[in-house]
Amino acid sequence: MKIKRVLAIHDLCSFGRCSLTAAIPVLSAMGHQVCPFPTALYSNNLTYGKFVSRDLTDLMPSYMDQWQELKLPFDAIYSGFLAGPGQVEAVISAIDRFATGDQLVVVDPAMGDDGKLYPVFDSSMVEAMKKLVAKASLITPNYTEACLLTGTPYKADAPTDDELDTLCEKLLAMGPKAVVVTSVPCAEDKIRIASMEKNSLFPESYLVTKQPFATCGTGDVFASTLVGYLLNGRDLNRCVQEAADFLSFVIDTTIKAGTDPHQGVVLEGCLWKLLVPQTKNCTTCMA
């Protein structure tokens, strides 16, 4: 069986599991080769409030030139957290150079949460990200990012079915073939994930239990797992459900481990779950 190669365009954070340190173990456990394309180096994740970092924008074109010279192919391109709006053009260049035909191009427009942008960004990041999502075959914004991209007023209350339908249609109108919106407010103890493909009549919804835990990297785990399942040939809705179930398992395991939330989720003890068939409620089948 061919091992598929993923060009993963994310930052590299040394402490706190997120971005490349989430994508690499997840996709590798699922049988795919991850080729990291770091956008920036961070000493630790942003939840600590301060960090040391280095923007790698200047290196990105020469990386791509070298890969083209060596004629290195990729089966999928997957982008996540970018250091700033100036990197969007570099990611678009990577897509133009290395994406062919119907190749999977996934953009996780990581910009904000809880109704606001991350403190390292301003509105220029939103405008730049609109250009990038137009190049994707699939985008995976959370509800906040979906609202930012479409100019939809954010509200903490659950959107109606019609409002969610309109939101997904606006995202699809921006260019991608499919959209998965995570962290959609729902019932008090639930979170909704909505997925919709072009020419669909309405979004499909999947409900997961809302866990009393928040940290960085959970979106990276979900999106990476989703990419892995899609590369294994499964349909989008099933991939969404299985990726969501795996993330629920990871969060539940992390809560039971009692680790500092700043450190991110405890992936190391959960990767085995990707090697066995998922069930509809995988958090009930933990050892």
C-alpha positions as CSV (number, residue, x, y, z in Angstrom):
1,M,0.0,0.0,0.0
2,K,1.4,3.4,-1.0
3,I,2.4,5.7,1.9
4,K,0.8,9.1,1.2
5,R,2.8,12.2,1.7
6,V,1.4,15.3,3.4
7,L,3.0,18.7,3.1
8,A,2.0,20.1,6.5
9,I,2.4,23.9,6.7
10,H,2.2,24.9,10.4
11,D,4.3,26.5,13.1
12,L,6.6,24.4,15.2
13,C,6.0,24.9,18.9
14,S,8.6,23.3,21.2
15,F,6.5,23.1,24.3
16,G,2.7,22.5,24.4
17,R,1.2,20.0,21.9
18,C,-0.2,21.9,18.9
19,S,0.4,22.5,15.2
20,L,3.2,20.3,13.9
21,T,3.7,18.5,17.2
22,A,0.1,17.4,16.9
23,A,-0.1,16.9,13.1
24,I,3.1,14.8,12.8
25,P,2.2,12.0,15.4
26,V,-1.5,11.8,14.4
27,L,-0.9,11.5,10.6
28,S,2.1,9.2,11.1
29,A,0.0,6.9,13.3
30,M,-2.5,6.8,10.5
31,G,0.1,5.6,8.1
32,H,1.0,8.8,6.2
33,Q,4.3,10.5,5.8
34,V,4.4,14.1,7.2
35,C,6.7,16.6,5.5
36,P,6.8,19.6,7.9
37,F,6.9,23.0,6.3
38,P,7.4,25.3,9.4
39,T,6.0,28.8,9.2
40,A,7.5,29.9,12.5
41,L,9.3,28.6,15.6
42,Y,7.8,29.1,19.0
43,S,9.4,28.4,22.4
44,N,6.0,27.4,23.8
45,N,2.3,27.7,22.9
46,L,0.4,31.0,23.2
47,T,-1.6,29.9,26.3
48,Y,1.4,30.8,28.5
49,G,0.9,34.5,27.6
50,K,4.5,35.1,26.5
51,F,6.9,33.3,24.2
52,V,10.0,33.6,22.0
53,S,9.5,33.1,18.3
54,R,11.0,33.4,14.9
55,D,9.1,34.1,11.7
56,L,10.3,31.8,8.9
57,T,8.6,33.6,6.0
58,D,12.0,34.4,4.3
59,L,12.9,30.7,4.1
60,M,9.7,29.4,2.6
61,P,10.3,30.3,-1.1
62,S,13.8,28.6,-1.0
63,Y,12.3,25.5,0.5
64,M,9.8,25.3,-2.3
65,D,12.4,26.0,-5.0
66,Q,14.5,23.1,-3.6
67,W,11.6,20.7,-3.6
68,Q,10.7,21.7,-7.2
69,E,14.3,21.1,-8.3
70,L,14.2,17.7,-6.7
71,K,10.8,17.0,-8.3
72,L,9.3,16.0,-4.9
73,P,5.5,15.2,-5.1
74,F,2.9,15.5,-2.3
75,D,-0.4,13.7,-2.0
76,A,-2.0,16.4,0.1
77,I,-1.3,20.0,1.3
78,Y,-2.5,20.9,4.8
79,S,-2.0,24.4,6.3
80,G,-2.8,25.6,9.8
81,F,-1.4,28.4,12.0
82,L,0.5,31.0,10.1
83,A,2.7,33.6,11.7
84,G,0.9,36.5,10.0
85,P,-0.9,37.7,6.8
86,G,2.4,37.9,4.9
87,Q,2.7,34.1,4.9
88,V,-0.6,33.6,3.0
89,E,1.1,34.3,-0.4
90,A,3.7,31.7,0.4
91,V,1.1,29.1,1.2
92,I,-0.8,30.0,-2.0
93,S,2.5,29.5,-3.9
94,A,2.9,26.1,-2.3
95,I,-0.6,25.1,-3.5
96,D,0.0,26.5,-7.0
97,R,3.4,24.6,-7.2
98,F,2.5,21.3,-5.7
99,A,-1.3,20.7,-5.9
100,T,-2.4,18.9,-9.0
101,G,-5.8,17.8,-10.3
102,D,-8.2,16.9,-7.5
103,Q,-5.4,16.6,-4.9
104,L,-6.6,17.2,-1.3
105,V,-5.8,20.8,-0.1
106,V,-7.0,21.5,3.4
107,V,-6.8,24.9,5.0
108,D,-7.4,25.3,8.7
109,P,-7.8,29.1,9.0
110,A,-6.5,29.3,12.6
111,M,-7.1,32.9,13.6
112,G,-9.3,33.0,16.7
113,D,-11.8,31.5,19.1
114,D,-14.5,32.5,21.5
115,G,-15.7,35.3,19.2
116,K,-12.4,37.1,18.8
117,L,-9.1,37.0,17.0
118,Y,-6.0,35.6,18.7
119,P,-4.1,38.5,20.2
120,V,-1.2,38.1,17.7
121,F,-3.5,39.0,14.8
122,D,-5.6,41.9,13.5
123,S,-8.2,42.3,10.8
124,S,-5.5,42.1,8.1
125,M,-5.2,38.4,8.9
126,V,-8.9,37.8,8.1
127,E,-8.6,39.6,4.7
128,A,-5.5,37.6,3.8
129,M,-7.1,34.3,4.9
130,K,-10.0,34.9,2.6
131,K,-7.6,34.6,-0.3
132,L,-6.2,31.3,1.0
133,V,-9.5,29.6,1.7
134,A,-10.4,30.2,-2.0
135,K,-7.6,27.9,-3.0
136,A,-8.6,25.0,-0.7
137,S,-10.7,21.9,-1.5
138,L,-11.7,21.7,2.2
139,I,-11.6,24.3,5.0
140,T,-12.0,23.6,8.7
141,P,-12.8,26.8,10.6
142,N,-14.2,26.9,14.1
143,Y,-17.4,28.9,14.5
144,T,-15.5,32.1,15.4
145,E,-13.3,31.8,12.3
146,A,-16.3,31.0,10.1
147,C,-18.0,34.2,11.3
148,L,-14.8,36.3,10.8
149,L,-14.4,35.0,7.2
150,T,-18.0,35.7,6.2
151,G,-18.6,38.9,8.2
152,T,-21.3,37.2,10.2
153,P,-21.9,38.7,13.7
154,Y,-20.7,36.2,16.3
155,K,-23.1,35.2,19.1
156,A,-22.5,32.8,21.9
157,D,-26.0,31.4,21.5
158,A,-26.7,28.4,19.2
159,P,-27.4,29.5,15.7
160,T,-30.6,28.3,14.1
161,D,-30.5,25.6,11.4
162,D,-31.2,28.4,8.8
163,E,-28.4,30.5,10.2
164,L,-25.9,27.6,10.1
165,D,-27.0,26.7,6.5
166,T,-26.4,30.3,5.4
167,L,-23.0,30.4,7.1
168,C,-21.9,27.2,5.4
169,E,-23.2,28.5,2.0
170,K,-21.2,31.7,2.4
171,L,-18.1,29.8,3.2
172,L,-18.6,27.5,0.1
173,A,-19.1,30.6,-2.0
174,M,-15.6,31.7,-1.1
175,G,-14.2,28.9,-3.2
176,P,-13.6,25.6,-1.3
177,K,-15.4,22.4,-2.4
178,A,-16.3,21.5,1.2
179,V,-16.4,23.0,4.7
180,V,-16.3,21.7,8.2
181,V,-17.3,24.1,10.9
182,T,-16.3,23.1,14.4
183,S,-17.2,24.3,17.9
184,V,-20.7,25.5,16.8
185,P,-22.7,26.5,20.0
186,C,-25.4,24.1,20.7
187,A,-27.3,22.7,23.7
188,E,-25.7,23.4,27.1
189,D,-23.8,20.1,27.2
190,K,-23.1,19.7,23.5
191,I,-21.1,21.2,20.7
192,R,-22.1,20.8,17.0
193,I,-19.8,20.1,14.1
194,A,-21.3,21.0,10.7
195,S,-20.1,19.8,7.4
196,M,-21.3,20.7,3.9
197,E,-20.1,20.1,0.4
198,K,-20.9,22.0,-2.8
199,N,-24.3,21.1,-4.3
200,S,-25.5,19.8,-0.9
201,L,-29.0,20.9,0.1
202,F,-28.1,21.5,3.8
203,P,-25.2,20.9,6.2
204,E,-24.8,17.6,8.0
205,S,-24.5,18.0,11.8
206,Y,-22.7,15.8,14.4
207,L,-23.0,16.5,18.1
208,V,-20.3,15.8,20.6
209,T,-20.3,16.2,24.4
210,K,-18.9,19.5,25.6
211,Q,-16.0,18.8,27.8
212,P,-15.0,21.0,30.8
213,F,-11.5,21.5,29.4
214,A,-9.9,24.0,27.1
215,T,-6.3,24.2,25.7
216,C,-4.5,24.8,22.5
217,G,-4.1,22.2,19.8
218,T,-7.5,20.5,20.0
219,G,-8.4,21.9,16.6
220,D,-5.0,20.7,15.2
221,V,-5.8,17.2,16.5
222,F,-9.2,17.2,14.9
223,A,-8.1,18.6,11.5
224,S,-5.1,16.3,11.3
225,T,-7.2,13.2,12.1
226,L,-9.8,14.4,9.5
227,V,-7.0,14.7,6.9
228,G,-5.7,11.3,7.7
229,Y,-9.1,9.7,7.3
230,L,-9.8,11.5,4.0
231,L,-6.5,10.3,2.6
232,N,-7.6,6.8,3.5
233,G,-10.6,7.2,1.2
234,R,-13.5,7.7,3.5
235,D,-16.4,10.1,2.8
236,L,-16.4,13.5,4.5
237,N,-19.3,12.9,7.0
238,R,-17.9,9.7,8.3
239,C,-14.4,11.3,8.6
240,V,-15.9,14.1,10.6
241,Q,-17.6,11.8,13.0
242,E,-14.5,9.6,13.5
243,A,-12.2,12.6,13.9
244,A,-14.6,14.1,16.4
245,D,-14.8,10.8,18.4
246,F,-11.0,10.6,18.5
247,L,-10.7,14.1,19.8
248,S,-13.3,13.4,22.4
249,F,-11.3,10.4,23.5
250,V,-8.1,12.5,23.6
251,I,-9.7,15.2,25.7
252,D,-11.3,12.7,28.1
253,T,-7.9,11.0,28.5
254,T,-6.2,14.3,29.2
255,I,-8.8,15.3,31.9
256,K,-8.3,11.9,33.6
257,A,-4.5,12.4,33.5
258,G,-4.8,15.7,35.4
259,T,-2.0,17.4,33.5
260,D,-1.6,21.2,33.3
261,P,-3.9,22.4,30.4
262,H,-1.2,24.7,29.2
263,Q,0.7,21.6,28.1
264,G,-2.0,20.6,25.6
265,V,-3.7,17.3,25.2
266,V,-2.1,14.0,26.1
267,L,-1.7,12.5,22.6
268,E,1.0,10.0,23.5
269,G,-1.4,7.6,25.2
270,C,-4.1,7.9,22.6
271,L,-2.5,7.3,19.3
272,W,-3.3,3.6,19.5
273,K,-6.9,4.5,19.0
274,L,-6.2,5.5,15.4
275,L,-5.1,1.9,14.7
276,V,-8.4,0.3,15.6
277,P,-11.9,0.8,14.2
278,Q,-13.7,3.8,15.7
279,T,-17.1,3.4,17.3
280,K,-19.8,6.0,17.4
281,N,-18.9,6.8,21.0
282,C,-15.3,6.0,21.4
283,T,-14.9,7.6,24.8
284,T,-16.9,4.7,26.3
285,C,-14.4,2.1,25.1
286,M,-11.3,3.3,26.9
287,A,-9.2,0.9,28.7
